[in-house]
Amino acid sequence: MIMPGESHAGTANNPQHNSCVAQASAFGATEMQDAPNLNANANPNANQVENANPTQVDTLNTLTQLTEAIKAGDMDQAQQLYDALSGPDQFEANRALAEGYNKQALGFAQRSKSHSLEAFKQLENGNQDATAKSRASAAIDLQAAQNAFGNAHEHTPAKQDDPKVRKAIQDAAQDLQDLSLAAEIAQEGTNPYENAQDENAQDETPDANETPDYGDMSFNQLVEKAKQADEQIAELEKKVGQVTKPTPKGQHVHAHFYLLEICYLNQLPAYLFGPPGSGKSHAAVSLAQKYPELGTPLFECLTPQTGKWDLFGGISPVTGDFIATNFYHYWKNGGLIAIDECDNASPELLVALNQAIESRSITFANGETIQQHDNCYIVAQGNTDGLGANPMFPGRKKMDGAFRARFFFIEWNWDEKLEKKLVLSINQDAKAMLTWAWQARTWIAQYAPHIILGPRETMRLAKLMSHIEDRKQLVHSIIWKGAKKDQLSALLKAHAIDW
């Protein structure tokens, strides 16, 4: 099975790779012709330019250039111009930049689907080289779409993703996943007799309308051939089942859960990053529920003081015996290990984890070298992307580049569709509250980014709103939590409580 990140890396030395990347980089000019005109919004009266000071003129020129870059599909240039602006001017440019990235992401996703469709046709015709080329192009375009979508997310108020673009990317990823499965089956679905050890076995699959000629094979040999055929069929059914296995009934999952599944099925460690209450820990539980071989998840929460001994165990200074940890048992016997707060860990611990994940082997303090169990899967989690602190988490550390390179990064933001299901499952009368919370979330992202108003808070509001009539007190206790009251007053003035 192919995975977007793996396909991209896997074609790095492929002669087709450079041309595919070049096409991806050049893509977008025709998709951006209707990009928003920032200059029109920022400077509705052309006469203002004449009266503007030099700094204002430079800003207006930068905004004009940024608009033209978006129209031309040159998002790299647009991003550079955006970075050159000051905070207030960046806010003005955010929506236009987000729209430009979303258009780019949509175009890449559509082109990825086209490449997958072409690959299916080539696969049916038995043209393996053409199939591989189209498949690689689809993977590269999908990765480009995901990157552009992530950039759009960063410039969208309240981090609210465009559902149309998200759906297009999910569809493209599903097409690529189906294509990968079809290619595997086409490659491995050989006739059940070709693995026979008997040198007189037939090399060709018997015609369905003819009785196979088994020659002088004994009854025991026929039984062995039937057993081999059953094993091959079971293996194919297992692969199909892994991809099409439904989510357990009644279980709500995040919109990006499918990416975590792809990572698990390809044994690629995943790093989920996003704000509190976005369901990162719940994702690990959902994955284990869907794939019982993972057992009950082990959650390891890292702090700057967490050391190798805490994870890998050590020798007791009193008894001299090896003290095994839960991590040791999961690594050795299998299970899902969820490592939380990775962006809060010490660099020394991340180096040790990086070595373990890279080699899939750990030499523990008792001298025992253990290979990672086939059913041991690692999901790392954090509130940041590992590139350092942000306004909400000023104390978070920058993770080592080698450690980041081990993981497939999945941005795990607040999924409002999932949030709505969860909130209304708690209180059917919470619709008005949820609408207010989403509006407040947009305001908070702009004026009070240190305040957290995520699904965890809205679910608590839904649970307690029937018991506490003082709505302002409820909001202060669950959301504001003693922060500046003047900001809370400003929020309630902008978005009055009507629930």
C-alpha positions, 0 to 999 in steps of 0.5 A: 500500500502506498502512502502520500508521504512515502510515495513522494519520498520513494520517487525522489530518485526516479527520473519521473520525479523531477518533472512531476515536482516541476509540474506541481510547482508551476501549477496554479496560474490558471486556478488563481485568476479569480483570487480576491483583490487585496488592494481593492479592500485595503485601498478603496480610494485611490486618492489616499495614496497621494496623502499616505506617508512612505510607510503606508505607500510601501504597505499598499505596494506590498499588498498589491504585489501580494494580490498579483502573486495570488492571481498568478498562483505564485503562493511562495511569493505571496507568502514572502510578501505576507511575512514582510507585512506588520501584524494589522496588515497581515490580518487584512491579508489573511483571508485572501492568502487562505483563499489562494491556498485553498484554490491551489489545494483544490486544484492539486487534489483534482489533479491527483484524482485524475492521475489515479484514474489514469493509473487505474486504466493503465493497471487494467491494461497491464501496463505496470510502468505507466501505472507506477508513473501515474501513481507517483504523480497522484501521490505527489499532487496529493502531498502538494494539496495537503501542504497547501491546505495546511497553509490555508488553515494557518491563515483562516480565522479560527482555523476553520477549514474549507469543507469543500477542499477538505472533502476533495483531498479526502476523496483523492486520498481514498482514490490513491488508497484504492489504487494501491490496494488494487495494485497489490492484489494485481501483483500478489493475486497469483494462482493458488498452485504456483507455490506448490513444492511438487516439481510436477505442479502445473504453472498455469491456472486451470480453466474454470470450465475444465477439470484440472489435471493433477497428474500423479499427485497423492491425496496428501499433496492435494490437501497441501495445495488446498491449504496453500490456496486457503492461506493466500485467499485469507491473506488477500481478504485480510488486506481488503478488510484492513482498508474497508473495515468500518468504524465501530457503530456509534463511534465518532471520529475526527475528519483526519482519522483516515490519515492515522489509519493509513499510517498504522496500516503502513507502520509509519509512526504518526505525530498528531498536533493541535490545540487542547480538546481536539481529540488527539488522545481519543484518536488513539483510543478509536484506533485501538478499538477499530484494530483489536490487535493493538490492545488497550493504549498505553499513554506516556505523558512527557515532561522536561523531567522525563528521562530514559529510565521512566520509559525504558526502565533501569536497574534498581540501585537497591536490589540490582534487579531490572525494573521493567516499565509498561513501555518495555512490555508494549515494545516487546509484546505489542500494543499501541503506545501514545506518547503525549506532550512530545513538544515538552520533552527534553532533547536527550529523551527525544534522541533516545526515542528517535534511535529506537524508532529508526532502528525498531530496536532497543537495548534495555538496561538488563542487556536485552536487545528487543526488536519492536513487536509487529503489533507495537505501534507508536502515535506521538502527540503535541500541541505544537508542530514541533517548531517552537512556542506559540502564543497559546503555548509559550513554553513549548520546545523546538523538536530535533529535526531528526526526530520530526523526520521519523513521523508523518505529521497530521494536523489535528485541529478542532473538527466542528462537525464532530464537535457538533455531534458530541455536544448535541449528544450531551444536550439537544438544546445546545444548538444556540450555545454552539453557534455562539461558541463558534462566533466567540472562537473567531473573536478569541483567535484574533483578540485573545489567542491565549484563551482556549475555547475548544470542544472540551469547553463546549461540551462542558457548557452543554453539560452545565447550562441546564444547571447554571442559569448565570451564563456569564458566570458559566462562560467565565468559569469554563472558558475565561478562568480568571483571565482579563475581565475587560477582554471578556466584557469586550467579547460579550459586547461583540457576541452577546449571550443569547442562549 
